[in-house]
Amino acid sequence: MAEDEHSNIFRHRYGIEVLNDLQEVFLMYLKEAIHEDDMEYQKEQEEKENKNQHQISYSFR
């Protein structure tokens, strides 16, 4: 009986560690994806701004 309890406690603790590790990995990938998305959005905004500046310069010619 004591062996079963010990085994269950071990599995429970090990399972929590695995879940914590998986959560860390997931958060790392999530942060990376958000960063990439932000960089892509920033690049698109810069391209729009450059296009607008280009159009403005033509309108003054």
DSSP file (Angstrom, degrees, kcal/mol; ACC not computed):
  #  RESIDUE AA STRUCTURE BP1 BP2  ACC     N-H-->O    O-->H-N    N-H-->O    O-->H-N    TCO  KAPPA ALPHA  PHI   PSI    X-CA   Y-CA   Z-CA
    1    1 A M     >        0   0    0      0, 0.0     4,-2.1     0, 0.0     5,-0.2   0.000 360.0 360.0 360.0 -46.6    0.0    0.0    0.0
    2    2 A A  H  >  +     0   0    0      1,-0.2     4,-2.6     2,-0.2     5,-0.2   0.861 360.0  55.6 -62.6 -35.0    2.7    2.4    0.9
    3    3 A E  H  > S+     0   0    0      2,-0.2     4,-2.7     1,-0.2    -1,-0.2   0.911 106.3  50.1 -64.6 -41.3    4.5    1.6   -2.3
    4    4 A D  H  > S+     0   0    0      2,-0.2     4,-2.7     1,-0.2    -2,-0.2   0.913 111.3  48.7 -62.2 -43.3    1.4    2.5   -4.3
    5    5 A E  H  X S+     0   0    0     -4,-2.1     4,-2.7     2,-0.2     5,-0.2   0.933 112.3  48.4 -61.6 -45.9    1.1    5.8   -2.5
    6    6 A H  H  X S+     0   0    0     -4,-2.6     4,-2.6     1,-0.2    -2,-0.2   0.918 112.2  49.5 -60.4 -43.9    4.8    6.6   -3.1
    7    7 A S  H  X S+     0   0    0     -4,-2.7     4,-2.7     1,-0.2    -1,-0.2   0.904 111.6  48.3 -62.8 -43.1    4.4    5.7   -6.8
    8    8 A N  H  X S+     0   0    0     -4,-2.7     4,-2.6     2,-0.2    -2,-0.2   0.902 111.9  49.1 -65.0 -41.0    1.3    7.9   -7.1
    9    9 A I  H  X S+     0   0    0     -4,-2.7     4,-2.8     2,-0.2     5,-0.2   0.926 112.0  49.2 -63.6 -43.9    3.0   10.8   -5.4
   10   10 A F  H  X S+     0   0    0     -4,-2.6     4,-3.0    -5,-0.2     5,-0.2   0.943 113.1  46.2 -60.4 -47.7    6.1   10.4   -7.7
   11   11 A R  H  X S+     0   0    0     -4,-2.7     4,-2.8     1,-0.2    -1,-0.2   0.895 112.7  51.0 -62.5 -39.4    3.9   10.3  -10.8
   12   12 A H  H  X S+     0   0    0     -4,-2.6     4,-2.2     2,-0.2    -2,-0.2   0.949 113.9  42.9 -62.9 -49.3    1.9   13.3   -9.6
   13   13 A R  H  X S+     0   0    0     -4,-2.8     4,-2.3     2,-0.2    -2,-0.2   0.916 116.0  48.7 -63.6 -43.5    5.1   15.4   -9.0
   14   14 A Y  H  X S+     0   0    0     -4,-3.0     4,-2.5    -5,-0.2    -1,-0.2   0.909 110.6  51.5 -63.5 -41.3    6.7   14.2  -12.2
   15   15 A G  H  X S+     0   0    0     -4,-2.8     4,-2.5    -5,-0.2    -1,-0.2   0.895 109.1  49.9 -62.2 -40.7    3.5   15.0  -14.1
   16   16 A I  H  X S+     0   0    0     -4,-2.2     4,-2.6     2,-0.2    -1,-0.2   0.906 110.4  50.6 -65.2 -41.3    3.4   18.5  -12.7
   17   17 A E  H  X S+     0   0    0     -4,-2.3     4,-2.5     2,-0.2    -2,-0.2   0.922 111.0  48.6 -61.4 -43.8    7.1   19.0  -13.6
   18   18 A V  H  X S+     0   0    0     -4,-2.5     4,-2.7     2,-0.2    -2,-0.2   0.928 112.0  48.7 -62.4 -44.8    6.4   17.9  -17.2
   19   19 A L  H  X S+     0   0    0     -4,-2.5     4,-2.5     1,-0.2    -2,-0.2   0.902 111.0  50.5 -62.5 -40.2    3.3   20.2  -17.4
   20   20 A N  H  X S+     0   0    0     -4,-2.6     4,-2.2     2,-0.2    -1,-0.2   0.912 111.3  48.5 -62.9 -42.2    5.4   23.1  -16.1
   21   21 A D  H  X S+     0   0    0     -4,-2.5     4,-2.4     2,-0.2    -2,-0.2   0.921 112.0  48.9 -63.5 -43.9    8.1   22.4  -18.7
   22   22 A L  H  X S+     0   0    0     -4,-2.7     4,-2.8     1,-0.2    -2,-0.2   0.889 109.6  52.6 -62.8 -38.9    5.5   22.2  -21.4
   23   23 A Q  H  X S+     0   0    0     -4,-2.5     4,-2.7     2,-0.2    -1,-0.2   0.914 108.9  49.7 -63.6 -42.3    4.0   25.5  -20.3
   24   24 A E  H  X S+     0   0    0     -4,-2.2     4,-2.3     2,-0.2    -2,-0.2   0.925 112.5  47.1 -61.6 -44.8    7.4   27.2  -20.4
   25   25 A V  H  X S+     0   0    0     -4,-2.4     4,-2.5     2,-0.2     5,-0.2   0.927 112.4  49.9 -63.3 -44.9    8.0   25.9  -23.9
   26   26 A F  H  X S+     0   0    0     -4,-2.8     4,-2.6     1,-0.2    -2,-0.2   0.924 111.5  48.2 -59.4 -45.5    4.6   26.9  -25.0
   27   27 A L  H  X S+     0   0    0     -4,-2.7     4,-2.8     2,-0.2    -1,-0.2   0.875 109.7  53.1 -64.6 -36.7    5.1   30.4  -23.6
   28   28 A M  H  X S+     0   0    0     -4,-2.3     4,-2.2     2,-0.2    -1,-0.2   0.944 112.4  43.8 -62.4 -47.6    8.5   30.7  -25.3
   29   29 A Y  H  X S+     0   0    0     -4,-2.5     4,-2.6     2,-0.2    -2,-0.2   0.886 113.3  52.3 -64.6 -38.2    7.0   29.8  -28.7
   30   30 A L  H  X S+     0   0    0     -4,-2.6     4,-2.5    -5,-0.2    -2,-0.2   0.930 109.9  47.6 -63.7 -45.8    4.0   32.2  -28.0
   31   31 A K  H  X S+     0   0    0     -4,-2.8     4,-2.5     1,-0.2    -1,-0.2   0.908 112.7  49.8 -61.0 -41.9    6.3   35.1  -27.2
   32   32 A E  H  X S+     0   0    0     -4,-2.2     4,-2.6     2,-0.2    -2,-0.2   0.914 111.3  48.4 -63.5 -43.0    8.4   34.4  -30.3
   33   33 A A  H  X S+     0   0    0     -4,-2.6     4,-2.4     2,-0.2    -2,-0.2   0.901 111.9  49.1 -65.0 -40.8    5.3   34.2  -32.5
   34   34 A I  H  X S+     0   0    0     -4,-2.5     4,-2.7     2,-0.2    -2,-0.2   0.915 111.4  50.0 -64.2 -42.5    4.0   37.5  -31.0
   35   35 A H  H  X S+     0   0    0     -4,-2.5     4,-2.6     2,-0.2    -2,-0.2   0.930 111.5  47.9 -61.9 -45.9    7.3   39.1  -31.6
   36   36 A E  H  X S+     0   0    0     -4,-2.6     4,-2.4     1,-0.2    -1,-0.2   0.907 112.4  49.5 -61.4 -41.6    7.4   37.9  -35.2
   37   37 A D  H  X S+     0   0    0     -4,-2.4     4,-2.5     2,-0.2    -2,-0.2   0.908 110.9  49.7 -64.0 -42.2    3.9   39.2  -35.8
   38   38 A D  H  X S+     0   0    0     -4,-2.7     4,-2.7     2,-0.2    -2,-0.2   0.907 111.2  49.3 -61.7 -42.2    4.8   42.6  -34.2
   39   39 A M  H  X S+     0   0    0     -4,-2.6     4,-2.3     2,-0.2    -2,-0.2   0.900 111.7  48.6 -65.3 -40.3    7.9   42.8  -36.5
   40   40 A E  H  X S+     0   0    0     -4,-2.4     4,-2.4     2,-0.2    -2,-0.2   0.917 112.7  48.1 -65.0 -43.2    5.8   41.9  -39.6
   41   41 A Y  H  X S+     0   0    0     -4,-2.5     4,-2.5     2,-0.2    -2,-0.2   0.913 111.3  50.4 -62.7 -43.3    3.1   44.5  -38.6
   42   42 A Q  H  X S+     0   0    0     -4,-2.7     4,-2.4     1,-0.2    -2,-0.2   0.907 110.1  50.2 -62.8 -41.5    5.8   47.2  -38.0
   43   43 A K  H  X S+     0   0    0     -4,-2.3     4,-2.4     2,-0.2    -1,-0.2   0.918 110.5  49.7 -63.0 -43.5    7.4   46.4  -41.4
   44   44 A E  H  X S+     0   0    0     -4,-2.4     4,-2.3     1,-0.2    -2,-0.2   0.903 111.0  49.8 -61.4 -41.3    3.9   46.7  -43.1
   45   45 A Q  H  X S+     0   0    0     -4,-2.5     4,-2.5     2,-0.2    -2,-0.2   0.902 110.2  49.9 -65.5 -40.2    3.3   50.1  -41.3
   46   46 A E  H  X S+     0   0    0     -4,-2.4     4,-2.7     2,-0.2    -2,-0.2   0.900 110.4  50.6 -64.0 -40.5    6.8   51.4  -42.4
   47   47 A E  H  X S+     0   0    0     -4,-2.4     4,-2.4     2,-0.2    -2,-0.2   0.907 111.3  48.1 -64.1 -41.2    6.0   50.3  -46.0
   48   48 A K  H  X S+     0   0    0     -4,-2.3     4,-2.7     2,-0.2    -2,-0.2   0.919 112.2  49.6 -63.2 -43.0    2.6   52.1  -45.9
   49   49 A E  H  X S+     0   0    0     -4,-2.5     4,-2.6     2,-0.2    -2,-0.2   0.914 111.6  48.2 -62.6 -44.1    4.3   55.2  -44.5
   50   50 A N  H  X S+     0   0    0     -4,-2.7     4,-2.3     2,-0.2    -1,-0.2   0.897 111.9  49.8 -63.1 -40.5    7.0   55.1  -47.2
   51   51 A K  H  X S+     0   0    0     -4,-2.4     4,-2.4     2,-0.2    -2,-0.2   0.919 111.7  48.5 -64.2 -43.4    4.3   54.7  -49.9
   52   52 A N  H  X S+     0   0    0     -4,-2.7     4,-2.5     2,-0.2    -2,-0.2   0.909 111.5  49.4 -63.4 -42.0    2.4   57.7  -48.4
   53   53 A Q  H  X S+     0   0    0     -4,-2.6     4,-2.2     2,-0.2    -1,-0.2   0.894 110.6  51.2 -63.2 -39.8    5.5   59.8  -48.3
   54   54 A H  H  X S+     0   0    0     -4,-2.3     4,-1.6     2,-0.2    -2,-0.2   0.914 111.4  47.0 -63.4 -43.7    6.3   58.9  -51.9
   55   55 A Q  H  X S+     0   0    0     -4,-2.4     4,-1.8     1,-0.2    -2,-0.2   0.883 110.6  52.8 -66.2 -38.7    2.7   59.9  -52.9
   56   56 A I  H  X S+     0   0    0     -4,-2.5     4,-1.0     1,-0.2    -2,-0.2   0.904 106.7  52.4 -63.8 -40.8    2.9   63.2  -51.0
   57   57 A S  H  < S+     0   0    0     -4,-2.2     4,-0.4     1,-0.2     3,-0.4   0.868 109.1  50.5 -65.2 -35.4    6.2   64.1  -52.7
   58   58 A Y  H >< S+     0   0    0     -4,-1.6     3,-1.0     1,-0.2    -1,-0.2   0.866 104.5  57.6 -68.5 -35.2    4.6   63.5  -56.1
   59   59 A S  H 3< S+     0   0    0     -4,-1.8    -1,-0.2     1,-0.3    -2,-0.2   0.743 105.3  51.2 -70.0 -20.1    1.6   65.7  -55.2
   60   60 A F  T 3<        0   0    0     -4,-1.0    -1,-0.3    -3,-0.4    -2,-0.2   0.539 360.0 360.0 -91.3  -7.4    4.0   68.6  -54.6
   61   61 A R    <         0   0    0     -3,-1.0    -1,-0.2    -4,-0.4    -2,-0.1   0.485 360.0 360.0 -79.1 360.0    5.8   68.3  -57.9
